[in-house]
Structures are given as structure tokens and as C-alpha cells.
Amino acid sequence: MPTDRSALATASSGSSWSEAKRSALIYQRIFESIVNGEFSVNARLPSETELATRFGASRPVVREALARLRDDGVIVSRQGSGSYVKRRPDVAVLNLSPGASIDDIQRCFEFRHGLEGSAAALAAERWEAADLAEIRNSFEALERAVKNVELGAEADECFHAAIARATHNPYYVSVQTSMQPHIRYGMNVNRNLSMLRTAERMRMVQDEHRAILETIAARDPDGARDAMQRHIANARQRMFEGVTA
């Protein structure tokens, strides 16, 4: 595929392009090929050598892209046999994220899992009345969005930001603020995907928010961390729901 080779050649020639960026581009190309049906569920992917030739990249860079696809549950490796497609995500993922790197969105979820889990635990220990009121208000805005079949992305952002502020640790607020464009993108894709599914899907997501609120309000740090990390992990997984082996 000449377009793939030229894109990777351009990436390789620029000093600002790291191996991680080249790997992310290969991740995106393979992901798109799976979503578009070039490789069906249970199909064997080309070997690392074949993929390296196809994309004009080194085998270590291809290997890193395949490792990320495995981490995301899209492919699975079989010892001595190669990599096989485990899941074919819905094409809506690509339609809802034009021009965005799916790999970047997934790494953001990966980072949020630890960051926001810790934030929820600290918020459970440290919240003051005004903090809890803000978290509740954001949750109620989300509840109205679910009942009115609205996207609710802004309320979702406010809910997570309110929890960061309830830690009374400016570093959590600072990091979350700096990541906000990436967080917002993932939230928008996920909430749009949920609206394409059933009302039960939106209710399930809201029940996860409810569990976070209730454990924070109960001053249960371990429960709050678990509830938040479960929510982030589920959100990451929901992005790739589709046909599975």
C-alpha cells in the first residue's frame, strides 16, 4: 500500500517523529483495516516482517503497534502462529473520531485509570460540603441528560473535574486540566457510541457514575478508587465493542 509506506516514510524523516508516533500510525492503519473488514474476526494478520515491509517501518516499531492492539483487546497472539483478530470494533468509532488517533485516545484512558482512581480516593477522604454539592450537581445534570436522551458530554466533564477539585490537591487539577482536550474527545466518542446503542447502555454508564458518587459521599476511599477505575476501564472497553471471536 503506497499511501501507508509514504506516510511512514514522512514520519521517519522528521526529527520530531518518535518511534512511538510511527508505532501509533501503524496501530491506526491496522485498526482501520480490521474495522473496514480487510481482516475479519479470527483472521491471521500478516507477519511482523510482512507488516514492516507494507508500512516501510522496522520490526520493533511494528511489534509495539501489535502490542498496543493486544492490550486493547483487538488482536490476540498465539504462540508460534502469529497474531489473530479477536474483535472487530464498530465502524462508528472511526466515523466519530475523524482525523483522531485511536491509539492516543486509548492511551489517555490508560493514564486516566490510575490518575482518576487516585483522585476519587482522595476526594472521598477530603471533600467538603461545597465539593460534594458540586459533584452531586454534575451527577444530576448527567441524570437529566440520560432521561432526555441527550449527549451530556459537558456534564460528564464537570463530574470528573469536580472530583479532581475535591482532592484539594492542585496537581490533580492541573494534570486533568492539561489533559482536558484529550479527555473530552474520548468522552464524546464514548457517549455518542452509547447513544447509538440502547437506553440500557446509557443507564449502565450512569449507574457507574452513581457508584462513584455514592462511595465518595460515604467517605470510602477504596470503594471510590475501585468505582472510578471500573468506570474508566469499562469506558475504554466500550469504545471497541463490536464483533468478537
C-alpha positions in Angstrom: 0.0 0.0 0.0 1.9 3.1 -1.2 0.0 5.5 1.0 1.0 3.6 4.1 4.6 3.5 3.0 4.7 7.2 2.2 3.1 8.2 5.4 5.6 6.2 7.4 8.5 7.5 5.3 7.4 11.0 6.1 7.1 10.2 9.8 10.6 8.6 9.8 12.2 11.5 8.0 11.1 14.2 10.5 13.2 14.6 13.6 10.1 15.4 15.7 8.6 12.0 15.0 9.5 9.4 17.6 9.2 5.7 17.3 6.1 6.0 19.4 4.5 8.2 16.8 5.4 5.8 14.0 4.0 2.9 16.0 0.8 4.9 16.7 0.4 5.4 12.9 0.8 1.7 12.2 -1.6 0.9 15.0 -4.2 3.2 13.3 -3.7 1.6 9.9 -4.1 -1.9 11.2 -7.1 -0.9 13.3 -8.7 0.7 10.3 -8.1 -2.4 8.2 -9.8 -4.6 10.9 -12.8 -2.2 11.3 -13.2 -2.0 7.5 -13.2 -5.8 7.1 -9.9 -6.4 5.4 -9.1 -8.7 8.3 -12.1 -10.4 9.8 -12.6 -11.9 13.3 -10.3 -14.9 13.8 -8.3 -14.0 10.7 -4.5 -14.2 11.0 -2.7 -10.9 10.5 0.4 -10.7 8.2 3.7 -11.5 10.0 5.8 -8.7 11.6 8.1 -8.9 8.6 5.3 -8.5 6.1 3.8 -5.6 8.0 7.2 -3.9 8.3 7.5 -4.2 4.5 4.0 -3.0 4.0 4.4 0.1 6.2 8.1 0.8 5.5 8.9 0.5 9.1 11.2 -1.5 11.4 10.0 -4.7 13.0 10.4 -3.3 16.6 8.0 -0.4 15.6 5.5 -2.9 14.2 5.9 -5.1 17.3 5.0 -2.1 19.5 1.9 -1.4 17.5 0.8 -5.0 17.7 1.4 -5.0 21.5 -0.9 -2.0 21.9 -3.6 -3.7 19.8 -3.3 -6.7 22.1 -3.5 -4.5 25.2 -6.7 -3.0 23.8 -8.2 -6.5 23.1 -8.4 -6.1 19.4 -6.0 -8.9 18.5 -4.6 -11.9 20.3 -1.2 -13.7 19.8 -0.9 -17.4 19.5 2.5 -18.8 20.3 4.3 -20.0 17.2 1.4 -19.0 15.0 1.1 -15.2 14.9 -1.5 -12.5 15.7 -5.2 -13.0 15.1 -8.1 -10.6 15.1 -10.1 -11.0 18.3 -12.5 -8.2 18.0 -13.9 -6.1 15.1 -14.8 -2.7 16.6 -17.9 -0.9 15.2 -17.1 1.4 12.2 -18.9 4.1 14.2 -15.6 4.5 16.2 -13.9 5.8 13.1 -16.9 7.9 12.0 -17.0 9.6 15.4 -13.2 10.3 15.6 -12.2 11.6 12.1 -8.6 12.5 12.0 -8.0 11.4 15.6 -5.6 8.8 16.7 -7.5 5.9 18.3 -4.2 4.9 19.9 -3.9 8.3 21.6 -7.5 8.0 22.9 -6.8 4.6 24.3 -3.5 5.7 26.0 -5.4 8.6 27.5 -7.9 6.1 29.0 -4.9 4.0 30.2 -3.5 7.1 32.0 -6.8 8.2 33.4 -7.3 4.8 35.0 -4.6 5.4 37.6 -4.9 9.2 37.8 -8.6 9.5 38.3 -8.8 6.4 40.5 -6.4 8.0 42.9 -8.3 11.3 42.7 -11.5 9.6 43.6 -9.9 8.0 46.6 -8.5 11.4 47.8 -11.8 13.1 47.2 -13.6 10.5 49.4 -11.2 11.4 52.2 -11.1 15.2 51.8 -14.3 16.5 50.3 -16.0 19.5 52.0 -19.7 20.3 51.7 -19.3 22.5 48.7 -17.2 19.9 46.9 -19.8 17.2 47.4 -22.6 19.6 46.3 -20.7 20.2 43.0 -20.2 16.5 42.3 -23.9 15.9 43.1 -25.0 18.8 40.8 -22.9 17.4 37.9 -24.3 13.9 38.5 -27.9 15.3 38.4 -27.1 17.1 35.2 -26.0 13.8 33.8 -29.2 12.2 35.1 -31.3 14.8 33.2 -29.2 14.1 30.0 -29.9 10.4 30.3 -33.7 10.9 30.8 -33.9 13.4 27.9 -31.7 11.2 25.6 -29.1 14.0 25.4 -25.3 13.6 24.9 -24.4 15.1 28.3 -20.7 15.4 27.5 -20.3 18.7 29.3 -22.0 17.4 32.4 -19.7 14.3 32.2 -16.6 16.6 32.1 -17.9 18.6 35.0 -18.4 15.5 37.1 -14.8 14.3 36.7 -13.4 17.8 37.1 -15.4 18.3 40.3 -13.9 15.1 41.7 -10.3 16.4 40.9 -11.1 19.6 42.7 -12.4 17.7 45.7 -8.9 16.3 46.3 -7.8 19.7 47.4 -4.5 18.9 45.6 -3.7 21.3 42.8 -1.6 18.8 41.0 -4.6 16.6 40.2 -6.5 19.7 39.0 -3.5 20.8 36.9 -2.9 17.5 35.2 -6.6 16.9 34.5 -6.9 20.4 33.1 -3.9 20.0 30.8 -5.4 16.7 29.6 -8.9 18.1 29.1 -8.9 18.2 25.3 -8.0 14.5 25.1 -10.4 13.5 27.9 -13.2 15.5 26.1 -12.5 13.7 22.9 -12.7 10.2 24.5 -15.9 11.2 26.4 -17.6 12.5 23.2 -16.8 9.4 21.3 -18.0 7.1 24.1 -21.2 9.0 24.8 -22.0 9.2 21.1 -21.5 5.4 20.8 -23.7 4.8 23.8 -26.5 6.9 22.2 -26.2 4.7 19.1 -26.9 1.6 21.3 -29.8 1.1 23.7 -31.2 3.2 26.5 -29.9 0.4 28.8 -26.4 1.2 27.7 -26.7 4.9 28.8 -28.3 3.8 32.1 -25.4 1.4 32.7 -22.9 4.2 32.2 -24.9 6.4 34.6 -25.0 3.7 37.2 -21.2 3.7 37.1 -21.3 7.4 37.9 -23.7 6.8 40.7 -21.4 4.2 42.3 -18.5 6.8 42.2 -20.7 9.5 43.8 -22.0 7.1 46.5 -18.6 5.8 47.5 -17.1 9.3 47.6 -20.1 10.6 49.7 -19.7 7.6 52.0 -16.0 8.5 52.7 -14.9 5.2 51.2 -11.5 5.8 49.5 -11.0 2.2 48.4 -14.6 1.9 47.1 -14.2 5.2 45.3 -11.0 4.2 43.7 -12.5 0.9 42.6 -15.6 2.5 41.2 -13.7 5.1 39.2 -11.2 2.6 37.8 -14.0 0.3 36.9 -15.8 3.1 35.1 -12.6 4.2 33.1 -11.8 0.5 32.2 -15.4 0.0 31.0 -15.4 3.2 29.0 -12.2 2.1 27.3 -13.7 -1.3 26.6 -17.0 0.2 25.3 -15.1 2.0 22.6 -14.2 -1.3 21.0 -17.5 -3.1 21.3 -18.4 -4.9 18.2 -18.0 -8.4 16.7 -15.9 -10.7 18.8 -14.4 -14.1 18.4 
